[in-house]
Amino acid sequence: GEVVAVNFKSRQTVKTGQVLLRLDDEDQRLAMRLARIDVEEAARQAKRLETLKTGVVARARLETAHAALESARVRLAQAKAALKDRTVIAPFTGVIGLSDIYKGDRVTPDSLIATLDDRSALLVEFAVSEDVAARLRPGLKVRLSAWTLPDRVFEGVIESMGSRIDPT
């Protein structure tokens, strides 16, 4: 579909449920209006036939009307789902990465819109020498620093350890 709105910028923090992207949804809105009309008409028919509950033919027509009403309700639910699928929302709170999507672009279900990273917790993998490894264990608190942020110290907990030692 065609992108009609891009509601994010790279490196922006977004919240769970925030609308990130909207696709053209005119066809889906029309389908939903038609489905609503079908539900209303089927409900009217069923209500009218409920007053004629006499005879086998009337009961059969009423059952058919109830089936038509249920079918119309299913089509309305499908139309609502198709309309909802035209809006992309953030599945969790995080930071948006780079994106090549702009208003007017055409996207498919396989198109990469952007990356979204949850930075509230990070998994850090690191290697240590054999003599240090002997002193480490899961549950032990550690402090880390990154060469790109020398003045910042990160605290964490060792969650798991590999069972192999690099022979070199």
C-alpha positions as CSV (number, residue, x, y, z in Angstrom):
1,G,0.0,0.0,0.0
2,E,0.9,3.6,-0.3
3,V,2.4,5.4,2.8
4,V,0.3,8.4,3.7
5,A,1.9,9.3,7.0
6,V,5.2,8.6,8.7
7,N,5.0,9.6,12.3
8,F,8.6,8.9,13.5
9,K,12.2,10.1,13.0
10,S,15.4,8.1,13.4
11,R,16.6,7.9,17.0
12,Q,13.2,8.9,18.4
13,T,11.9,7.2,21.4
14,V,8.4,5.8,20.8
15,K,5.9,4.3,23.3
16,T,4.0,1.0,23.0
17,G,0.9,1.5,20.8
18,Q,2.2,4.8,19.2
19,V,1.2,5.1,15.6
20,L,4.4,4.9,13.5
21,L,3.0,4.7,10.0
22,R,-0.3,5.0,8.2
23,L,-1.1,3.4,4.8
24,D,-3.8,4.5,2.4
25,D,-7.0,3.0,3.8
26,E,-9.8,4.4,1.6
27,D,-10.7,0.9,0.1
28,Q,-10.8,-0.6,3.6
29,R,-13.0,2.2,5.0
30,L,-15.5,1.7,2.1
31,A,-15.5,-2.0,2.7
32,M,-16.3,-1.4,6.4
33,R,-19.1,1.0,5.5
34,L,-20.6,-1.6,3.1
35,A,-20.3,-4.3,5.8
36,R,-22.1,-2.1,8.3
37,I,-24.9,-1.6,5.9
38,D,-25.1,-5.4,5.3
39,V,-25.3,-6.0,9.1
40,E,-28.0,-3.4,9.5
41,E,-30.1,-4.8,6.6
42,A,-29.7,-8.4,7.8
43,A,-30.7,-7.4,11.3
44,R,-33.8,-5.7,9.9
45,Q,-34.7,-8.7,7.9
46,A,-34.3,-11.0,10.8
47,K,-36.4,-8.8,13.1
48,R,-39.2,-8.6,10.5
49,L,-39.2,-12.4,10.1
50,E,-39.3,-12.9,13.9
51,T,-42.8,-11.5,13.9
52,L,-43.9,-14.2,11.4
53,K,-43.0,-17.2,13.5
54,T,-45.9,-19.3,12.2
55,G,-45.3,-22.3,9.9
56,V,-42.3,-24.3,8.7
57,V,-41.6,-21.9,5.9
58,A,-41.4,-18.9,8.1
59,R,-39.1,-20.7,10.6
60,A,-36.8,-21.7,7.7
61,R,-36.7,-18.1,6.4
62,L,-35.9,-16.9,9.9
63,E,-33.0,-19.3,10.2
64,T,-31.7,-18.2,6.8
65,A,-32.0,-14.6,8.0
66,H,-30.1,-15.3,11.2
67,A,-27.4,-17.0,9.1
68,A,-27.2,-14.0,6.8
69,L,-26.9,-11.7,9.9
70,E,-24.1,-13.8,11.3
71,S,-22.3,-13.8,7.9
72,A,-22.7,-10.0,7.7
73,R,-21.2,-9.6,11.2
74,V,-18.2,-11.8,10.2
75,R,-17.6,-9.7,7.1
76,L,-17.8,-6.5,9.3
77,A,-15.2,-8.0,11.6
78,Q,-13.0,-8.8,8.7
79,A,-13.3,-5.3,7.3
80,K,-12.4,-3.8,10.7
81,A,-9.3,-6.0,10.8
82,A,-8.3,-5.0,7.3
83,L,-8.7,-1.4,8.2
84,K,-6.6,-1.8,11.4
85,D,-3.9,-3.5,9.4
86,R,-3.4,-0.2,7.5
87,T,-1.8,1.4,10.6
88,V,1.5,0.3,12.0
89,I,2.0,0.8,15.7
90,A,5.0,0.4,18.0
91,P,4.7,-3.1,19.6
92,F,6.9,-1.9,22.6
93,T,8.6,1.2,23.9
94,G,12.0,1.7,22.3
95,V,14.2,3.7,20.0
96,I,13.6,3.9,16.2
97,G,16.6,3.2,14.0
98,L,17.3,4.4,10.5
99,S,14.4,4.2,7.9
100,D,14.1,4.6,4.2
101,I,10.3,4.9,4.3
102,Y,8.8,8.2,3.2
103,K,5.3,9.5,2.5
104,G,4.2,8.3,-1.0
105,D,6.3,5.1,-0.9
106,R,4.7,1.8,-1.6
107,V,5.2,-1.0,0.9
108,T,4.3,-4.6,1.2
109,P,4.0,-6.9,4.3
110,D,7.7,-7.8,3.7
111,S,9.0,-4.2,3.6
112,L,11.3,-3.2,6.4
113,I,9.9,0.0,7.8
114,A,12.5,0.6,10.6
115,T,14.2,-1.1,13.5
116,L,13.0,-0.7,17.0
117,D,15.3,-1.4,19.9
118,D,14.3,-1.8,23.5
119,R,17.2,-0.2,25.4
120,S,15.8,-0.7,28.9
121,A,18.0,-3.8,29.3
122,L,21.1,-4.9,27.3
123,L,22.7,-8.3,26.8
124,V,26.4,-7.9,26.9
125,E,28.7,-10.8,25.9
126,F,32.3,-10.6,26.8
127,A,35.3,-12.9,27.0
128,V,37.6,-13.2,30.0
129,S,40.8,-15.0,30.7
130,E,40.7,-18.5,32.4
131,D,41.9,-17.2,35.8
132,V,39.2,-14.5,35.8
133,A,36.5,-17.0,34.6
134,A,37.2,-19.2,37.7
135,R,36.0,-16.3,39.9
136,L,32.8,-15.5,37.9
137,R,29.4,-17.2,38.5
138,P,25.8,-16.5,37.5
139,G,24.2,-13.9,39.8
140,L,27.4,-12.0,40.4
141,K,27.1,-8.2,40.0
142,V,29.4,-6.6,37.4
143,R,30.3,-3.1,36.4
144,L,31.1,-2.3,32.8
145,S,32.2,0.7,30.8
146,A,32.3,1.3,27.1
147,W,35.2,2.9,25.3
148,T,32.7,5.2,23.6
149,L,31.3,6.4,27.0
150,P,34.4,6.4,29.3
151,D,32.7,8.4,32.0
152,R,29.7,6.2,32.3
153,V,29.6,2.9,34.3
154,F,26.9,0.3,33.6
155,E,25.9,-2.2,36.3
156,G,24.5,-5.6,35.6
157,V,24.3,-9.2,36.7
158,I,25.9,-12.3,35.1
159,E,23.0,-14.3,33.9
160,S,24.8,-17.2,32.3
161,M,28.3,-18.4,31.3
162,G,29.6,-20.5,28.5
163,S,31.0,-23.9,29.3
164,R,34.0,-23.8,26.9
165,I,37.3,-22.1,27.3
166,D,39.0,-20.7,24.2
167,P,42.2,-22.7,23.8
168,T,44.1,-19.6,22.6
